[in-house]
């Protein structure tokens, strides 16, 4: 009888010790991934990449904006400093994760000639630079959510 009571008391002490350990974990601060997950898809695509794309292209008129499909198509934009050329962009968000390969930019450029607008090559590095700006802005948005 005494042996059984001692055994039960030992089990009770072990259970209390285990429960005390649970209380310690309950008050831990959430991780950065929990505060601002890389996979944020409340609109069908990665929200950071979506917002960063909209912010990056806000100076251009939009022709199509589809947050569920992750596609932004601008209308033709003429820079006042170069009125003889215009550009049209398409940004596609390809993944729900915030990754470098989750955004694709394509560009069309035209130049004004005597016969009207004609297709012209896009300057080297333009598409890559836009992708880098969008990715950088998306990372900044995520960092801001973690910090604030």
N, C-alpha and C positions, 0 to 999 in steps of 0.2 A: 504494500500500500504506500509506504514512504517512497519507494523507488518510483512508483507510477506518478506520485505528486511531484517529485523532483524532475522527472522526465517532462511532465506537462509544463512545469515552470520554465524549464530550459527552452521548450518550444515557444512558449509565450514571449520569452526574452528575445529569441531569434526573430520572431514576427515583429516585435516592436522595433528592433534594430533595422529590419528591412523597411518598415514604414517610415522610420525617421530618415532613411536615405532618400525616399521618394519626395519628402518635403523639401529637401535640399534642391532637387532638380526643378521643382515647381516654380521657384523664384529666379531661375536663370533668365538672362536677357535674351531676347530672340536674336538669331543670327542675321547677318546681312542678307542671306538668301531668303530668309523668311520675311524680312521687311520689304525687300524689292527683288522678287524672283526674276531670273532671266527669262522665264517663260510666263509672260503676262499677256493674256489673250482675251480680254473682255469684249473685244470687237471683232474677232475672227482671225486677226493676225497679231504679231507682237506689237503691243501698245507703244513701247518706247520707240521702235523703228517707225511706226506710223506717225506719231507726233513729231519726231525728228524730221521726217520727210515733209510733212505739212509746213513746219517752221522753216525749213531750208528753201522751199519753193514758194513761200508766201508772197513774194514780189511778182510772181507770174500769175496770169489768169488760168483758172482750172477749167478744163473741158469735162473731165470725168473724175469722180472721187468715189471709190468703192471700198469701204473699210472691211467688208466681209471677204471680198476677194483679194484685198491688199493691193489695189491698183490705183495709181494717180496718173492721169494724163493731163498735161497742160495744153492750153491753146498756144498758138504762135505768139512768141514774145519778141518784141523789137526793143533793143537797148537804145535809149536816146542818143548815146554817144556813137553808136554805129547803126544809123538808120537804114543802111543798105544790106543788112543781114538780119535774119530772124532764126529763132530756135524753138523747138518743141520737144518736150521731155516726157518720158514714161518711166515711172518708178514702180517697181513691183516688189512687194514684200513676199519672200518665198518660204518663210518658216515662222513658227511660233516662238522659236528661241532667238535670243539676242546674240547673233553670231555674225561674223564678217561675211559669210557667204549667203546670208539671209536677205540681202537687198540687192536688186539689180536695177541699174539705170540704163536707159537707152535714149539716144538723142538723134534728132533730125535737124539739119541746118540748111537754110536756103539763103541765096544771095540774090539781090535785085539786079536784073539786067534790063536791057532795052525791051526784051520780050516778056518781062514779068519775073516772077520768082522761079529760080532754078535750084535744083538740089546741089549741095556743096558738101565737101567732106567736113566732118566734125574735127575740130582741132585735137591733136594728140593729147591725151591725158585728161580731157574734159570729163568724160564719164567716170574715170577712176577717182578724180578729185571730188566730184559730187558724191560718189559712194562713200568716200572717206569722211566728208563733212557730215553726211547723214549718220554714219556709224559713230562718229565722235560725239555728235549731239545726242544720240540715243544713249550712249554710255554716260554722258553728263546728266541726262534726265534720270537714269537709274541711280547714279551716285547721289543726286539731290534727294531722291526719295529715301535712300538709306539714311542720309544725314539729317533729314528733316521731317 
